[in-house]
Amino acid sequence: MPKFQRSILVCVCGGIAAYKVCYVVSKLVQSDVRVDVAMTAEAGEFVGPITFEALTGRAVHTEIWKNPDASTAHDPQHIGLAHNSDLILVAPATANILAKMAHGIADDLVSTLLLAAQPKKIFVAPAMNQQMWENPATQANVKLLQQRDITLIGPDTGWQACRTVGVGRMSEPKDILKVIGKKLKISI
């Protein structure tokens, strides 16, 4: 069994930018980082769990009460996964997950993991259309999360799936990896 230099939990939410997270996860694994992936049900509509299982060599977590790793069956994953990571990346961070995080809503595995985590180790890469990003509710949620020491990576301005150009596009994988590498003091 390999000895990993660092451990990252990647929480994948339901947005078209989920395909970019595959590259991020692959590069992290190639950099000797143990990557666990938790997904919302909506994320599975864009990228299936089997993709992340192939990239990480590890089971993907999708439900609170079903632990796919029999060796840790005694460990409630909404606690263990959050606590046993050096960093948590939420990508794509949808308006929905940002609102849940800001208001302490824990109604699925990903939101429960984030509520159980230390805010300083949570990094979010927002991804949504320009109107959703600029909505006063989203901006208020983002401000609240930043006040709690949650780190934002992006969003960027560019072409969006709704066929418009604007702010809200998830940062490019290389930019996300640069921030993570700097935080964990590793080369990615």
C-alpha positions in Angstrom: 0.0 0.0 0.0 1.5 3.4 -1.0 2.4 6.0 1.5 0.7 9.2 0.4 2.2 12.6 1.2 -1.2 14.3 1.5 -4.9 13.5 1.6 -7.6 15.5 -0.2 -11.4 15.1 -0.2 -12.9 16.3 -3.4 -16.6 17.0 -3.2 -18.2 17.1 -6.7 -21.5 18.9 -7.2 -23.9 18.9 -10.1 -22.7 21.2 -12.8 -21.3 20.8 -16.3 -17.9 21.8 -15.0 -17.7 18.4 -13.2 -15.8 17.2 -16.2 -12.9 19.5 -15.3 -12.7 17.9 -11.9 -11.6 14.6 -13.5 -8.4 16.3 -14.6 -7.8 17.8 -11.2 -8.3 14.5 -9.5 -6.0 12.7 -12.0 -3.2 15.2 -11.5 -3.5 15.0 -7.7 -3.2 11.2 -7.8 -0.2 11.5 -10.1 1.4 13.8 -7.5 1.2 11.2 -4.7 -2.0 12.6 -3.1 -4.6 10.2 -1.7 -7.9 11.5 -3.1 -11.3 10.5 -1.8 -14.3 11.6 -3.8 -17.8 12.4 -2.5 -20.5 13.2 -5.0 -24.0 14.7 -4.9 -26.7 12.8 -6.8 -26.7 15.7 -9.3 -23.0 15.4 -10.0 -23.7 11.8 -11.2 -25.8 13.3 -14.0 -22.6 14.8 -15.4 -19.8 12.4 -14.5 -20.4 9.0 -13.1 -18.7 7.6 -9.9 -16.9 5.0 -11.9 -14.8 7.7 -13.6 -13.5 8.9 -10.3 -13.1 5.3 -9.0 -10.9 4.6 -12.1 -8.9 7.8 -11.5 -8.3 7.4 -7.8 -8.3 3.6 -7.3 -10.7 4.2 -4.4 -14.4 3.8 -3.8 -16.5 6.9 -4.4 -18.9 8.1 -1.7 -22.4 9.1 -2.7 -24.7 8.4 0.3 -24.4 9.0 4.0 -25.5 5.6 5.2 -23.7 3.5 2.6 -19.9 3.3 3.2 -18.3 1.7 0.1 -15.1 0.9 2.0 -15.7 -2.2 4.2 -12.4 -1.6 6.0 -13.9 1.6 7.6 -17.4 0.4 8.0 -17.3 1.4 11.7 -16.4 5.0 10.8 -19.3 7.4 10.0 -18.1 8.8 6.7 -19.6 12.2 7.2 -17.1 12.6 10.1 -14.1 10.5 9.0 -13.9 11.7 5.4 -14.0 15.3 6.6 -11.5 14.9 9.4 -9.0 12.7 7.7 -8.2 15.1 4.9 -5.6 17.8 4.7 -7.8 19.8 2.4 -11.3 19.7 1.0 -12.0 20.9 -2.5 -15.6 21.5 -3.6 -15.8 21.6 -7.3 -17.8 22.6 -9.1 -19.3 24.6 -6.2 -22.8 25.3 -7.4 -25.0 28.1 -6.0 -26.9 25.4 -4.2 -23.9 24.0 -2.3 -22.7 27.6 -1.5 -26.1 28.3 0.0 -26.2 25.1 2.0 -22.7 25.8 3.3 -23.6 29.4 4.3 -26.7 28.3 6.2 -25.6 25.1 7.7 -27.9 22.8 5.7 -26.8 19.2 5.8 -29.3 17.2 3.7 -27.0 14.9 1.7 -23.5 13.4 2.1 -21.6 16.4 0.6 -23.3 19.1 2.6 -23.0 17.0 5.7 -19.3 16.5 5.2 -18.8 20.2 4.7 -20.7 21.0 7.9 -18.5 18.5 9.8 -15.2 20.0 8.4 -13.0 22.8 9.7 -13.7 25.9 7.5 -10.1 26.8 7.0 -9.4 23.6 5.1 -12.3 24.0 2.7 -11.6 25.4 -0.8 -14.5 26.0 -3.2 -14.3 26.5 -7.0 -17.6 28.2 -7.9 -19.3 27.3 -11.2 -22.6 28.7 -12.3 -24.0 31.1 -14.9 -23.5 34.8 -14.6 -27.0 35.6 -13.4 -26.7 33.0 -10.6 -23.2 34.3 -9.6 -24.3 37.9 -9.5 -27.5 37.2 -7.6 -27.5 39.1 -4.3 -28.3 35.9 -2.4 -25.2 34.1 -3.9 -23.0 37.1 -3.2 -24.2 37.3 0.4 -23.5 33.6 0.8 -20.0 33.9 -0.7 -19.2 36.9 1.6 -20.4 34.8 4.6 -18.2 31.8 3.6 -15.2 34.0 3.2 -15.7 35.5 6.6 -15.6 32.0 7.9 -12.2 31.4 6.3 -13.4 29.3 3.5 -11.2 29.9 0.4 -12.6 30.7 -3.0 -10.8 29.7 -6.2 -12.4 31.9 -8.9 -14.8 32.0 -10.6 -13.4 33.1 -13.9 -15.0 35.0 -16.8 -15.6 33.1 -20.0 -17.9 31.0 -22.1 -20.6 29.3 -20.2 -22.8 26.3 -20.9 -25.8 28.6 -21.2 -24.1 30.0 -24.4 -23.2 33.4 -22.9 -19.9 34.9 -21.8 -19.7 36.2 -18.2 -18.3 35.7 -14.7 -19.2 32.4 -13.0 -17.2 29.9 -15.1 -15.2 27.5 -12.9 -11.5 28.2 -12.8 -9.3 26.1 -15.0 -7.8 22.9 -13.5 -4.3 24.2 -13.6 -5.3 27.3 -11.6 -7.1 25.1 -9.0 -4.1 22.8 -8.8 -1.8 25.8 -8.3 -3.8 27.0 -5.3 -3.9 23.5 -3.8 -0.2 22.9 -4.3 0.7 26.2 -2.7 -1.5 25.5 0.3 -0.2 21.9 0.8 3.4 22.8 -0.1 3.6 20.2 -2.8 4.4 20.2 -6.4 1.6 19.2 -8.7 
